[in-house]
Amino acid sequence: MNPSTAFATVLVDELIRCGLAEAVLAPGSRSAPLAMALHAASSAGRLRLHVRIDERSASFLALGLAKAGGRPVAVVCTSGTAAAHFHAAVIEADEAGVPLLMLTADRPPELRGTGANQTIDQVKLYGDAVRWFCETGVAEDRPGQVGYWRALASKAWALSAGNEVAFPGPVHLNLPFRDPLVPEPADPAGAAGLTGAAGPEGPGWHEPLDGRPHGAPWTRMAVADPDLVPAATVDWTERGVVICGDGTANPASVAALAEAAGWPLLAEPSSGARRGARALTCYQYLLDSPEFLAAHKPAVIVSAGRVGLTRGQLALLRGCGAADRHVVLSQGPARWSDPARTASDVAGRVVLRGAPRPESLAGMSGWLGSWQAADAAVATAAADVLAADGTLSEPLLARSVAAQVPPGGLLWVASSMPARDLDRHMVPRSDIRVLANRGASGIDGLVSSAIGAALAHQAAGGGPAAALLGDLALVHDAPGLMLGPREPQPDLCVIVVNNDGGGIFSALEQAAFPGPFERVFGTPHGTGFEQLAAAAGLPYFRLERAEDLAAVLAGSGLRLVEVRTDRAAGTKLRAAICEACSAALA
């Protein structure tokens, strides 16, 4: 077995021992040793392999798999600009705490700086956006290599996963390979890979390629005791609020805190905490009202995840005075979200002291009742405007999709207007998962991320999935739809809101400049999504009525559903809803 084949085979074997179950490959020549090793492991049923032509789509597919699956996913590419296309996914994974293993093949040192083909500087390519970078060195046939390779894989896995101590995230291994890049045809070890606890010893190889007995990982990492997580003790007060953003750690426990304290729960859908009797449906309309905020200033705020989806949330946080308590629940050591710079405490959990018994809360909490009554009033006002409008508008679509995804299902939502419409209209429910790329909130790779999330969700026994995307997001990642016939297929209904451009800009200050607005912000593109679906070999549906949504959600496989809307009409409708909600509060 040649050194490159041995290195790749051992590395893949050790990552599988650590827990690797999914890997994504973008094809290339220099990564051939890894490609062969992954294919062998997939053929032996040791992991599931996904192949994508576009490196950016491949990396975001891996991100969706890891976000929904909760464990590191490996993504592999060849040398050169291929590795650069991973960068956007690395940034999102860093900000959102998604565990990824970026395995970039590279030319050996003697070819760097010589003008050799497909050779760039890949050392620390992703800067500080990774938890760890390692230039692995060129594989050699000498004693000690196997222990190094296996320890390397174990460390990469632990640092990416976070080991329930640190904030998970991407790890970058840069892997220089020398020729030969593929095994000799007569080398059965190179063709089959390591399939058990002990691997073969290649001709002339100085040491066995074996791992630990019984499939154990080379290095075991101790798991932290959850009871040792630092806690902040908070004296109960009636005037408390819990805010949850994307990436909330242990959302069920945060929702339970709001329940025990009798505090309103303001949870973004992708936080996972929008559940239970304390969760509000239309709280963003309450935060839009300066009068409501002035009359409902909390004495204690507990925030979790990446809060700050809207200006209203930030206004509530900025209202904290020096004498108020704002406890931020951290996502890991030195990782917490405090965009308003008002945190008085950072902790892993909250210990509530002096809270009344649950049966006493209902009779004493005018504070909670005031929030809930206001939420009910604006929810009714918003529903009345949507009903009077009579069209399948974007807010109505978001509300309807969130309500009709089957129990046990998954909803992936784009980070722009779909996320905001969902946040303003989604009725709380605990029986579906809502996910989004809210780390950096980019438009990159949303189709591929949704497909990855659906595949991981369904591999774990979850139900069907839907994705609610804008037209620009779909156009941006159109290659993500191009799955080959041999690739794992998700049960995913991709719903694209087509208003022929960037709808979110119509609600921002840029809209006040009609001269340049349409070309440089609105960016109409005229894409025919029916033709795009045909090019990808996918079923296509045009949805025009909300009552037909259940039928398209009940389909199977990967399919594309288009909902055509008008940007100007959407802006007017949202303004009308805000006006009606403001009147309801008054």
Steps between C-alpha positions, in 0.01 A plus 500: 500500500647840404530772767220723365254212490605382845462849650154560353378151590616525860364854540153404375500186715588695813240770438236227464616354832452843655143517369510627140182387323470749211757628252474728199740489206561750221693307235857580400836339429722592794231381744489156334639314807221641719238439232603135468503452877158659545353296215636180654357589842164587342491175304566311824207679668718686748386851402274677251679678216359797305664629181449851365661668200504853650727543805286778646188285476695206643612698804152633574353153455745387769397796715131404476582137581702605805249758622212253494704196599686661789838341425799584279473438126807476277518689172781430253639691202803509276769769505486857371191718476286199596605557861417873474138414417463345848567833671142631522381175663795514741398850608136397554608191694732708717234756588219246548705233677454228239759218511672451162819323399651680201739256330680687223743306284815688403815473291811388690742774617742453212231606251391814683621834371615344174206582277374141523144456384216544754742608770423791732592585858252295704678534836257657749274581206200562727684710758348509848165363382605145590539342842828343388719492191756231426738465208523123527826443316563263212442133578814288524567133545676511835427398860270725704287624213190294584488621861539858378223465242256344743574747780460780246155374399391463863610854585330646192176323590503616864580863420230514234236331715578717802483194727208663686745753644611735221294663228487259202620615163717436195843341505734522200743221411717585199621172352791504253518185288787378285462269202391229470152614597316171442582146609654246271228296326623184673492661846187364673562713807495819298182397322308389808630726773501408869174328583563372851701551813818381332622608160737331259871559498605609153805362320809657653298713744689551824205460739144368511226741404279369780295717729399419857333163560124463456465813287583738786633850419871561541445774760193514722389843615331526839156664492434790732257466788194720420465580870835680487375757249527844666163630617365848571264524796209734429253622761150461364310808398170522321644733236725260312535412131673211322634566148630219278685533172639254250744249646347491847671221693252259659189695397268272698666605826474869409129458425464319833664798676240735350227260607626476858556875533172604340684721250407564137715305255609690190652225287608516139376193313850363431591522868309177564339661807177629343287260700280482805244731659744788556609531135349792309399491134522862385734654756691694235200728451511573875868589477426734210300720736703752705194551721473129576871474577484802729214343696658152508858556604631176653712486813660171386579380149637155427622465143631195319636435153568767240237761580450805283300386198313831511546855619219447751699233682800729517282784630376275782856401592626857483233598750694318773628745757803464724279377784322239286607138456577360155624141517644366174513123466831417334543261210845393624811647663549859382199465267187699567276743318466852644443735203361780720789476749265483799591160649544508877570125526617224267427144610424155369169474685271690735404402852174673592463587866172578673254429216142437615333166443367447148140499615551843655635663187173518310328694771775752568669581171354812351835539323478174307129550436566843351753358254272213406195723454697738279635206298149364447375843392767553238470140378131558435569832329767345276274207411218738407724695262629180339146372454381830352793504258374182339829402331762241577734764640843435644392544866201271447721242330749504787225458759333223300817303432598508868153381597474223241839329510405156635589411861855367516592702190768757435474853363808672357458875460709755313658776707346801327127575472382138553664490845344833595153411373518174689609675818204739482232242428599146605272347762719324761532125463746248642445214256710630205857619458573842349854559378678784321849623419486789745867498601609749237152518340643476151315406185761233420415135457145502636369234260789269584469568875129418489567176312770403748275575796216297348729203433637500856156555653350211307798271561428544871136395451352848457210586273477691173665837453420833339721797415366854471739702283503825306562506128847655531603231748391228261674659202813546710521126572329352194780237469378362832197358316718299263515169687628206301279190481739301720496750785284471814169674432314707760128529554503879468246748366693812393258795502637804322339841548557669165464878508770536234764656720611592849180566691668588829651817353151639441464530877836670553627853456626424149143498371488878541728534195285386207759595237764235577278276715361252250828422328747493789273383785185351348710304244222344289631185330209351305592139577253238381477263794294246308783475249756482782309210656489326162876543459551333838247227417270600786121519527368858490179648641358852488317580824238774487269426796583434864245220515706302245813508717421176683495308174848612391642441848359147488707410194823302512856539378674822405259738323473871427193711580481860377288774656500823300458824692545870439765693693313831506176334608687308768649819642155662517349190662765486771450870568125443530558216748730716710244782500220263604712349776595844628132595512418177685759582765370853537 
